[in-house]
Amino acid sequence: MLLDLSPLRVSRDYRLLFFGQLISFFGSMMTFIVVPWQMYQLTGSSAMVGYIYLAEFIPMVILAFVGGALADYFDKRQLLRLTEFGQGATSALLLANSLLPQPQVWLLFLCVAVHAGLAAIQRPAFESFIQKVIPPELMSAVMALNSIRWSLGAIISPALAGVIAVTLGPSAAYAIDLVTFAGTIYAVYAISSVAAPDNAERPSWAGIKRAWRYAFSRQELVGTYFIDIAAMFFAMPQALYPALAVYFGEKYVGFFPAAIAAGALLASLTSGWTRKINRHGLMVMAAAVLWGVAILLFGLADSIVVALLFLVAAGFFDMISGIFRGSIWNQTIPNHLRGRLASIEMISYLTGPMLGSAKMGVVAEKFGLRTALVSGGVLCVASVLGAAFLLPKFLTYDGREGIKRREAEEAARNQPVTE
C-alpha cells in the first residue's frame, strides 16, 4: 500500500529532476497563488481572475504542438534548459511589476501567457525524457512520486503565499519564486543528454498530424483526454479562491489549493496498491466522478473546516485519476511518438482547468459562488458518465495489453526494411 521509491533508486537523472523541481516548484506555487490574488486586489473581479487562465490557455495550446514535435527530434536536455531560463525571466518580470507604484494588469496577463507557452514546450520534453530513463513497469510509481513532489510544494507553499501576500505583499512571494529556480537550473545542467529515438522525425505539420491520428485511433487514450477535460472544465474551483477567501477570511486564500494538494499527497503516499490494478480506464472514470461529487459538497459547505475537508477529498480523487492516466500514457505510447503525444496530454489536462476557471469566474460573478460550485459538480459527474458510456473500450482497457502493444509497435518500427 505504501509509496514505491524504485524510480529514485534506479535512475540518477530522475533523482536530479525530482529534487530540482521539488525546490523550484515550491516557489512556483507561490506565484500560482499570488498572481490571482494580486489581480483580484487590483480589479475586484472574479471574472478577471478567470481570464488569467484564459490568457494561459491560448499560448499553451498553440505551442504544445511545437513542443511535442521538438521533443521527439532534439536533445531534450537542451529544451529543458532553455525553458527553465525563460520561466525564471517571467518571474523576474512579475517581481519588477509588483514593485511599481501602480502594478500593471496587462503585465500580469503577459507574464502568465509567456510562462504557459514555455511550459507547453517544456512538458513534452520532460515526459519523453522520463520515459527514456525509467522502465515502463515503474510508471505508476513515477506518477505517484511526481505527485509527492507536487503535493509537498502545493500544501506548504500556497498557505505560506497567502500569508506573505496579505502581510508583505506580492513582491516577497515573487522574489522567493525567482530564487528557487536555482534548483531546477542545477538539475537540467547535471542530467545526461538523451538522444532522439532512431529514425526520429524532423518537426513538421505532417508529423504532428500523424501523432494526432495515432492518439485518436485508441479509445483508451481518447478517454483519458476527454474525461479529464470534462471533470476539470465543469468543476475546477481555482478562479474562486480569492472570492472564497473574502467569504471565509482572507488568511485562508492559500488554504484552498493546499487542501487539494493535501488530498493528492494522501493519495500518493498510499498509492502502492495502484501497481496491482490493471483496469486503468475504469479507475480514471470512477475517480473523476468522485472528484465532481467532492466539489459539489464543497460548494454546499458553510464551515471552513468542512469546506477544506471536501477539497482534501477532491484532491485525493483527482490524484488517483492522474496516476492511472499517467500510467496509460507512459506505459503504452511508443517512444518515437512520446513527445508529440505528451503535447496532446498537456492540452487535455490544462484545457479543463484553464477554460473551466474562466467559466467558473463568469458564472460566480453572475449567479454567485455557491451556484457556480454546485452546478459545476453536477455537470462534472454527468459529463464523465456520458464520456465513459461513449467509450466502452476505455472502461475495459487493461494496462498489461497496453504494454504489449507498445513493445510490438516499437519492434515493428525498428525492424530492418528488406527489399
Helices and strands as residue ranges (DSSP letters): H 6-10, H 12-43, H 46-71, H 76-98, H 105-133, G 136-138, H 139-167, H 170-190, H 205-215, H 219-235, G 238-240, H 241-248, G 250-252, H 255-269, G 271-276, H 280-300, H 304-332, G 335-337, H 338-367, H 369-390, H 392-395, H 399-414
